[in-house]
Amino acid sequence: MINHKKRTCRHLGLAVILALPLGLQAKSTAALPLDEIRNFVDVYHIVKNEYVEEKDGKTLIDFAIKGMLDGLDPHSAYLEKSQLKDYREDANGSYLGFGVSWTISNGKLIIIAPIADSPAEKAGIKANDRVVKIDNTVIENMSMSDIDKLLKDKEEVSFTITDSSNKDKVVKLKRTTINLPSVTAKILDKDYGYIQINQFQDNTTKQFEEALTEQLDKKVKGVIVDLRNNPGGLVYAATDIADLFLDAGLIVSTKNPNTGSEEKVHAEKDTTIAKDIPLVILINEGSASASEILTGALQSHKRALVVGQPSFGKGSVQSIVPLSNGDAVKLTVARYYTPNGDSIQAKGITPDIILSQLSVEEKEVDLLSYNEADIAGHLSAESPKTGKDNENKKDKKTDKNKKKTPRKGDLSATSLAKSDLQLFEALNVLKVKVLVK
């Protein structure tokens, strides 16, 4: 079992509550910009005394603080007590909401991924969809805190969505308790393990290690780790899982040029339980943040073959800094880098093998239901005694008209191809990886 106390980077998790970062403490003694503060006070008094509607001092200061944070980047924000509670619940795997993870990019609200089995997923919302309106409110250029206010206390909401092909649709969602299943696992085609991580939470490492250990006990030939539509979560959970597959080397590094701080997480030999098992990582455009940290670590060390679609490209790290009044600041404190030294910010991770996002109809599926004899120009079989060609024209004609019978295991493969073509292709990649091991 991995001991999280060994980790020097646990505070990098998005929903972890921390003390004031050391870099900020060091900067807090710097001289205040007195001229700018005087200018702020002047603006404050003008608004307080001359604005068309009466605004109390606390409201104006709150506006100023939130504006300062909203102006930094899409992920920095001021969190009131209720929002902070939501973050804690999110890390524990259950919260009240609509089931979608999103971010702001160039003033637009972009879907990172719908949560598995949530109202958002059931409504057909997909990664990279853009939310144009919430109910009747156009939300372009709104801050995340304003969007949170717009949704606060709403039991039902309608989203106007623009998809990747620029087609608009309206979906209605009801607020419900979202249970985030962190890890699900099963066996594919009898001999191959499959573990899906939906989000990195407090209990993810424990659940993943138990699932992996169970599959290793069953002597699986290889494992697929599915990170599709995983928007991230707690960074230490991702680095701990990478440690299960790596016995040495850098997992991730983070740097803050402003404070001069740099942290590194290395793999430790005593936590590795699957050093050599053939491994395939499956990602898509909804794989973000901690998902990209895990993928980048295993890809950089050539420990896993990455397949799927390029990932989302969130390469920054946020910390939650508590305030004395019970609220908190969510602040971007670093960029993270893969072991190769690459930043994936706004670029994403490119898979080793790009998989299509197509699906197949039942009538199109005839996968793996053929063998060498079905291929045009194949070498003829030899007679066991004479070593001569054992086929004749009659045999060939009979074979041509004969109905093909799927080989053992083909039915499960065909079923998988119909339900999840990308996973089917990833499984075939894993089988090849096992053969050439």
C-alpha positions in Angstrom: 0.0 0.0 0.0 1.4 3.4 -0.9 2.1 5.8 2.0 1.0 9.2 0.9 3.1 10.9 3.6 6.2 10.1 1.4 4.9 12.5 -1.2 6.5 16.0 -1.1 3.9 17.4 -3.6 0.6 16.5 -2.0 -0.4 20.2 -1.7 -0.5 20.3 -5.5 -3.9 18.6 -5.5 -6.6 20.9 -6.6 -8.9 20.3 -3.7 -6.4 20.0 -0.9 -6.6 22.6 1.8 -3.2 24.1 2.6 -1.3 26.7 4.6 0.0 29.8 2.8 2.6 28.6 0.2 6.2 29.4 1.2 6.7 31.4 -1.9 3.8 33.7 -1.0 5.1 34.1 2.5 8.4 35.2 1.2 6.8 37.8 -1.1 4.4 39.2 1.5 7.1 41.5 2.9 7.6 43.2 -0.4 6.8 47.0 -0.6 3.2 47.7 -1.3 2.5 49.8 -4.5 1.4 52.9 -2.6 0.5 55.0 -5.7 -1.7 52.2 -7.0 -3.4 51.7 -3.6 -4.2 55.5 -3.5 -5.7 55.2 -6.9 -7.8 52.2 -5.8 -9.0 54.2 -2.8 -10.0 57.1 -5.0 -11.9 54.8 -7.4 -13.6 53.1 -4.4 -14.8 56.5 -3.0 -16.1 57.6 -6.5 -18.1 54.4 -6.9 -19.3 54.4 -3.3 -20.6 58.0 -3.5 -21.6 58.5 -7.2 -22.8 55.1 -8.5 -26.4 55.0 -9.6 -27.3 52.3 -7.0 -26.2 52.2 -3.4 -23.4 49.6 -2.7 -22.0 49.0 0.7 -18.3 48.9 1.2 -18.0 45.1 1.7 -19.7 44.4 -1.6 -17.3 46.8 -3.5 -14.2 45.2 -1.8 -15.5 41.7 -2.7 -15.9 42.9 -6.3 -12.4 44.2 -6.3 -10.9 41.0 -4.9 -12.8 38.7 -7.3 -11.9 40.9 -10.2 -8.2 40.7 -9.2 -8.3 36.9 -9.2 -10.5 36.5 -12.3 -8.0 38.7 -14.2 -5.1 36.2 -13.6 -6.2 33.1 -15.4 -9.4 30.9 -15.8 -8.5 28.7 -12.8 -7.7 31.2 -10.1 -10.8 32.3 -8.1 -12.2 33.5 -4.8 -14.1 30.7 -3.0 -16.8 31.5 -0.5 -17.5 29.0 2.3 -20.2 27.2 0.2 -17.9 26.9 -2.8 -15.1 25.6 -0.6 -17.5 22.9 0.8 -18.2 21.9 -2.8 -14.5 21.4 -3.5 -14.1 19.2 -0.4 -17.1 17.1 -1.4 -15.8 16.8 -5.0 -12.5 15.4 -3.6 -14.5 12.9 -1.5 -16.5 11.6 -4.6 -19.9 13.1 -4.1 -21.6 16.5 -4.6 -24.8 18.2 -5.5 -24.7 19.5 -9.1 -25.3 18.9 -12.8 -22.3 16.6 -13.5 -20.0 18.6 -15.7 -16.4 19.8 -15.5 -15.6 23.0 -17.4 -13.1 25.8 -17.8 -13.0 29.3 -19.3 -10.9 29.8 -22.4 -10.7 33.2 -24.2 -14.0 34.2 -22.5 -15.8 31.0 -23.5 -17.1 28.3 -21.2 -15.6 25.0 -22.5 -16.6 21.6 -21.4 -13.6 19.5 -20.2 -15.7 16.4 -19.7 -19.1 15.3 -18.4 -19.0 13.2 -15.3 -19.8 9.5 -15.9 -23.5 8.6 -15.5 -24.4 12.2 -14.7 -27.3 14.2 -16.1 -24.8 16.0 -18.3 -23.5 12.8 -19.9 -27.0 11.4 -20.3 -28.0 14.6 -22.1 -25.2 14.0 -24.6 -22.8 16.8 -23.5 -19.3 16.0 -24.7 -15.8 17.2 -24.2 -15.0 20.5 -26.0 -18.6 21.5 -26.3 -19.1 25.2 -25.6 -21.8 26.5 -23.3 -23.2 29.7 -25.0 -26.2 30.4 -22.7 -27.4 29.4 -19.3 -31.1 29.7 -19.3 -31.6 33.0 -21.1 -28.3 34.6 -20.0 -25.4 34.9 -22.6 -22.3 33.9 -20.6 -19.5 34.9 -23.0 -16.7 36.8 -21.1 -18.3 36.0 -17.7 -16.0 34.9 -14.8 -16.2 31.5 -13.2 -17.4 33.1 -10.0 -20.3 34.8 -11.9 -21.2 31.5 -13.5 -21.3 29.8 -10.1 -23.6 32.6 -8.9 -25.8 32.1 -11.9 -26.2 28.4 -11.1 -26.5 28.8 -7.4 -29.7 27.3 -5.9 -31.0 26.4 -9.3 -32.8 23.0 -9.3 -33.1 22.9 -13.1 -31.2 24.7 -15.8 -31.1 24.8 -19.6 -27.7 25.0 -21.4 -27.4 26.2 -25.0 -24.5 24.2 -26.3 -22.4 24.6 -29.4 -20.6 21.4 -30.4 -17.4 20.9 -32.3 -19.2 21.0 -35.6 -20.7 24.4 -34.7 -24.2 23.0 -34.3 -26.4 24.4 -31.5 -28.6 22.5 -29.2 -30.4 23.1 -25.9 -30.2 20.6 -23.1 -32.1 20.7 -19.8 -30.5 19.4 -16.7 -31.8 18.8 -13.1 -29.5 19.2 -10.1 -28.9 15.9 -8.4 -26.4 14.1 -6.2 -23.5 13.3 -8.3 -21.6 10.2 -7.1 -18.2 10.1 -8.7 -17.2 6.5 -9.1 -13.4 6.9 -9.0 -12.3 3.5 -10.3 -14.1 0.7 -12.2 -12.4 -2.5 -13.4 -13.1 -5.6 -15.4 -11.5 -8.3 -17.5 -11.5 -8.0 -21.3 -11.4 -11.0 -23.6 -10.5 -13.3 -20.6 -6.8 -12.4 -20.4 -6.6 -8.6 -20.3 -7.2 -6.1 -17.5 -9.2 -2.9 -17.8 -9.2 -0.2 -15.2 -11.0 3.1 -15.7 -10.3 6.2 -13.6 -13.1 8.7 -13.8 -11.6 11.3 -11.5 -8.6 11.5 -9.1 -10.1 11.6 -5.6 -8.9 10.9 -2.0 -9.6 7.2 -2.3 -8.5 6.7 -5.9 -5.1 5.3 -5.2 -6.4 2.7 -2.8 -9.2 1.6 -5.2 -6.8 1.5 -8.2 -4.2 -0.5 -6.3 -6.8 -3.1 -5.1 -8.2 -3.5 -8.7 -4.7 -3.8 -10.2 -3.6 -6.3 -7.5 -6.7 -8.4 -8.2 -6.0 -8.5 -11.9 -2.4 -9.4 -11.4 -3.5 -12.3 -9.2 -5.6 -13.5 -12.1 -2.5 -13.5 -14.3 -3.7 -11.0 -16.9 -1.4 -10.6 -19.8 -1.6 -6.8 -19.9 -3.6 -3.8 -18.6 -5.5 -0.9 -20.2 -5.9 2.2 -18.0 -8.8 4.3 -19.4 -8.5 8.1 -18.6 -11.0 9.3 -21.2 -13.1 12.2 -20.0 -11.2 12.3 -16.7 -10.9 16.0 -15.9 -8.2 15.5 -13.3 -8.5 16.1 -9.5 -5.9 15.4 -6.8 -2.4 15.4 -8.2 -0.9 13.2 -5.6 -3.4 10.4 -6.5 -2.0 10.5 -10.1 1.6 10.5 -9.0 1.0 7.6 -6.6 -0.6 5.5 -9.3 2.4 6.2 -11.6 4.6 4.9 -8.8 2.8 1.6 -9.0 4.3 1.1 -12.5 7.6 2.9 -12.1 10.4 1.8 -9.8 12.7 4.8 -10.4 12.9 8.2 -12.1 11.1 11.5 -12.2 7.2 11.4 -12.3 6.5 15.1 -12.5 8.1 18.5 -11.7 6.5 21.8 -11.0 8.0 25.3 -11.3 6.9 28.7 -10.2 9.2 31.3 -11.9 7.7 34.1 -9.8 8.7 32.6 -6.4 11.6 30.6 -7.7 10.1 27.4 -6.2 10.5 24.0 -7.9 9.3 20.6 -6.7 9.9 17.1 -8.0 8.2 13.8 -7.4 10.2 10.7 -8.0 9.1 7.0 -8.2 10.1 4.8 -5.3 11.0 1.2 -5.7 9.2 -0.1 -2.6 5.8 1.0 -3.9 6.1 -0.6 -7.4 3.8 -3.6 -7.9 3.6 -3.8 -11.7 7.0 -2.9 -13.2 6.8 -5.1 -16.3 3.1 -5.8 -17.1 2.4 -4.6 -20.7 0.4 -1.3 -20.3 -1.7 0.8 -22.6 -3.1 4.2 -21.6 -6.3 5.4 -23.3 -7.0 9.2 -23.5 -9.1 11.7 -25.3 -9.8 15.4 -25.4 -11.5 15.2 -22.1 -8.4 13.9 -20.3 -7.0 16.8 -18.3 -4.7 17.9 -15.5 -3.9 15.0 -13.2 -4.8 12.6 -16.1 -2.1 14.3 -18.2 0.4 14.0 -15.4 -0.1 10.2 -15.1 -0.1 9.8 -18.9 3.0 12.0 -19.4 5.0 10.2 -16.7 4.3 6.7 -18.2 4.8 7.9 -21.7 8.1 9.7 -21.0 9.6 6.6 -19.4 8.2 4.4 -22.3 6.4 2.4 -19.6 3.1 2.6 -21.5 1.9 3.0 -25.0 -0.6 5.9 -25.2 -3.5 5.6 -27.6 -6.6 7.7 -28.3 -7.0 11.4 -29.1 -4.8 14.3 -27.9 -5.6 15.4 -24.4 -7.1 18.7 -23.1 -3.9 20.6 -22.3 -4.2 21.9 -18.7 -0.7 22.1 -17.5 -1.1 24.4 -14.5 -1.4 23.6 -10.8 -3.8 25.2 -8.3 -3.6 25.4 -4.5 -6.4 26.2 -2.1 -5.2 28.9 0.3 -7.5 29.3 3.4 -8.4 32.8 4.7 -9.1 33.9 8.2 -12.8 34.5 7.5 -13.4 30.9 6.4 -13.3 31.6 2.6 -10.3 30.7 0.5 -8.3 31.6 -2.6 -7.8 29.1 -5.4 -4.6 30.2 -7.0 -2.5 28.9 -9.9 0.9 28.4 -8.2 2.9 26.5 -10.8 3.2 24.9 -14.2 3.9 21.2 -14.3 6.3 19.4 -16.6 6.6 15.8 -17.7 9.8 13.9 -17.0 11.0 14.9 -20.5 10.7 18.5 -19.5 7.7 19.2 -21.7 4.9 21.5 -20.6 1.5 20.4 -22.0 -0.2 23.8 -21.2 -2.6 24.6 -24.0 -1.0 21.8 -26.1 -2.0 18.5 -24.5 -0.4 15.1 -24.8 -0.2 13.5 -28.2 -0.9 9.8 -28.2 1.7 7.4 -29.6 -1.2 6.0 -31.7 -4.1 8.1 -32.8 -7.4 6.3 -32.6 -10.5 7.3 -34.5 -13.7 8.4 -32.7 -15.9 6.4 -35.1 -18.5 3.9 -34.0 -19.8 0.9 -35.9 -23.2 -0.5 -36.6 -23.9 -4.2 -36.0 -24.1 -4.9 -39.7 -20.6 -3.5 -40.2 -19.0 -5.7 -37.5 -17.1 -8.7 -38.9 -14.0 -8.2 -36.7 -11.5 -11.0 -36.2 -14.0 -13.5 -37.7 -11.4 -14.4 -40.4 -8.1 -16.2 -40.5 -5.1 -16.6 -42.9 -7.2 -18.7 -45.3 -9.6 -15.8 -45.9 -6.9 -13.4 -47.1 -6.4 -13.1 -50.8 -3.1 -14.6 -52.1 -2.5 -16.7 -48.9 0.0 -19.5 -49.0 -1.8 -22.9 -49.3 -1.7 -25.4 -46.5 0.6 -28.4 -46.8 -0.3 -32.0 -46.4 1.3 -33.4 -43.2 2.7 -36.3 -45.1 3.7 -35.0 -48.5 4.4 -31.4 -47.8 2.5 -30.6 -51.0 -0.3 -28.2 -51.6 -3.3 -29.6 -49.9 -5.9 -27.4 -51.6 -7.7 -27.9 -54.9 -10.2 -25.9 -56.8 -13.1 -27.7 -55.3 -11.9 -27.0 -51.8 -11.4 -23.3 -52.7 -14.9 -23.0 -54.1 -16.4 -24.7 -51.0 -14.4 -22.5 -48.7 -15.5 -19.4 -50.5 -19.2 -20.2 -50.1 -18.8 -21.6 -46.5 -20.2 -19.4 -43.7 -17.4 -18.2 -41.5 -17.4 -19.3 -37.9 -15.9 -16.9 -35.4 -13.0 -18.3 -33.4 -13.0 -18.7 -29.7 -13.2 -15.2 -28.0 -14.4 -13.4 -31.2 -17.9 -12.9 -29.9 -16.7 -10.8 -26.9 -14.4 -8.8 -29.2 -17.3 -8.1 -31.6 -19.5 -7.0 -28.7 -16.8 -4.7 -27.5 -16.3 -3.2 -31.0 -20.0 -2.3 -31.2 -20.1 -0.8 -27.7 -16.7 1.0 -27.6 -14.6 1.0 -30.8 -11.8 3.0 -29.3 -11.4 0.5 -26.4 -11.6 -2.4 -28.9 -8.7 -0.8 -30.9 -6.8 -0.2 -27.6 -7.2 -3.9 -26.7 -5.8 -4.9 -30.1 -2.8 -2.6 -29.5 -2.3 -4.2 -26.1 -2.4 -7.7 -27.6 0.3 -6.8 -30.1 2.3 -5.3 -27.2 2.0 -8.5 -25.3 3.2 -10.6 -28.3 6.3 -8.4 -28.9 7.2 -8.2 -25.2 
